[in-house]
Each structure stands twice: as structure tokens, then as C-alpha cells.
């Protein structure tokens, strides 16, 4: 977690900007994550290797980091300011 002092410094220097929080978006992201976990659990007895591939894709694939970043932005109310 970012300290209050560090967050204030970053806001003042323009490295980050305030972002409107969206609890609906947070709920949607958590709901999607729960569906993915249930899918992985159901498929684990059938094809363990495929489950690991699926989970790896979610964590490191094209959508994983994006979804994680979106969740962090929505929960903290802060976003990286474009240069």
C-alpha cells in the first residue's frame, strides 16, 4: 500500500491523478475473477495442465495485467497520469 505522504507527493508532482471510483466496476471485476476460479477448479480433475495454462494466461496474458490494473485503479481512486 502506498503511504499517504508518498501518494500526496505523487499527486502534487503530477505522476498520478485522481480517478473516480466505480464500485460497479469493482464488483464486475471480482465477479469475473470468481467465475474464472470456479472454471479452473472444475477443470482441474479433467486436465491439470490446461488449468495451469488457463491460470497463467489470466495472470500474465493480454487481459490479466489489464484487469488487475483496472481493479487497482477502481479501488484506490488513483490512476497513472499519461505523459
PyMOL commands that set and color helices and strands:
alter all, ss='L'
color gray80, all
select helices_A, chain A and resi 4-13+23-44+48-60+64-76
alter helices_A, ss='H'
color red, helices_A
select strands_A, chain A and resi 16-18+78-80
alter strands_A, ss='S'
color yellow, strands_A
deselect
rebuild
show_as cartoon
